């Protein structure tokens, strides 16, 4: 049995989570779950954190922090801020990664985290050294599982089947065997299950 998680400074760690959640609670975009409306990025951060801990109950402090701030204040840089082309999409994603990492670093620095920890969290945010870094793999697995569990159905409803299948295949290629096993346990709708089966056969 693993030892209970002990952060380097419990008050500082809890303060960081509260700061991240407070920032994401400002998201004007709302999502309804269980009949309750919540800020989208706040809900996303909690879902991602949950998956990180399901996949890696012994997750380090840096990985737990990264899981809570991966999409920090994402709405502040909307997709429309970059050209609506493939190149524009890639530029937008790169801009977001830098934005999240910088904002995360500023918050952790204010709370007194050592620079080594801040750099580690930012490296996880930026997914550096994927797939060689085991913690980056956990974070990537968690990101893929949040997509499959909570975003896949919406994507399938508004996107051509071939594009949806392509997105599924790309996610599947990035996932570890353990994450793939978890993905197969998710309760999909009939349409989504059929699309996933086609993607895996392809």
Secondary structure, 3 states (H helix, E strand, C coil): CCCCCCCCCHHHHHHHHHHHHHHHCCCCCEEEECCEEEEHHHHHHHHHHHHHHHHCCCCCHHHHHHHHHCCCCHHHCCHHHCCCCHHHHHHHHHHHHHHHHHHHHHHHHHCCCCHHHHHHHHHHHCCCCCCCCHHHHHHHHHHHHHHHHHHHHHHHHHCCHHHHHHHHHHHHHHCCHHHHHHHCCCCCCHHHHHHHHHHHHC
